[in-house]
Amino acid sequence: MLTPRENMMEVIKGGNPDRFVKQYEALEILLSSPYHLQYPIMPEKPGDDPVKCGWGYYNAWPAGTPGAFPMHDPEHLVCPDITKWREYVKAPDINYTEADWKTCQEEAAKVDRKEKFVAAFVAPGIFEMCHYLCEIQNTLINFYEEPEAMHELIEYITDWELKYAEQICKYMKPDAIFHHDDWGTQRSTFLSVDMFREFYLEPYKKVYNYYHEHGIELIIHHNDSYSATLVPSMIEMGIDVWQGCMSVNDLPSLVKEYGKDITFMGGIDNGIVDKADWSQEIIAKETDQLCRDCGKLYFIPCTSHGLSFSTFPEVYPAVDKEIDKMSKEMFG
């Protein structure tokens, strides 16, 4: 029997997996970098007080909501005027030493790398950072009205990401990067393909090429939205696994067309299965035929959520159970 890591690589390479990859089972995503220890990503749980993150924005997680989001009222908005972004936006200092990385190194050392990939977690991504700092509607308008300033801000964020990538590769030495950046809604991408490529293709190529050139085996990009039209760009960027791909993307067709170049990890939408009235029957409806249609290669059945948990705690293991059932059906 293959280890979870070996099995995941067989799926990605189009080899001979002996079962479906069960969501995040092959990934050990570490959240203990000195940056994460210094700056919170979001409140620990819904209803907790908002937290100030490394770039100066505040993340709030109201009770009864599935995730955190930045506060963009006048008191908390970091960059109200993109033309003056240099006055408002200050990247956090990440000149950490090896001693600062000790906790993360110790956690990584506990992982059996024959069993799992050690994965570094990076969030928010380059697009999300823009609207975390500037607010989403302002940001989308800025692409049209102030493209030069947007290019400058994106370059600034990218340079910081490259510095952080250098730290990760030097001190943590992970096998994979789990990078978070949502690029659309359930209906469409936030930007047209041409505009997306104009602003984000080259910055992401720089970041992801750096990781690949410094020994990172897998780039796993989380983006739980409709983004089927961006798949060729994802491949060009160097993404190995698109995690969070929702069912609205027609995954069977994408696997058939692009599977040899990128693996699709998702298809089980949290908005459908991860709710108060969840049931195993609902999960089966969303999982079983999806596995049959997408097949054994280049596809990892997974909830669209961007880490290995669910809003309703029982849902994640219930999805695992359903994937086990489909492995027995399709792999024997």
Order of alpha helices (4+ residues) and beta strands (2+ residues): alpha-beta-alpha-beta-beta-beta-alpha-alpha-beta-alpha-alpha-alpha-beta-alpha-alpha-beta-alpha-beta-alpha-beta-alpha-alpha-beta-alpha
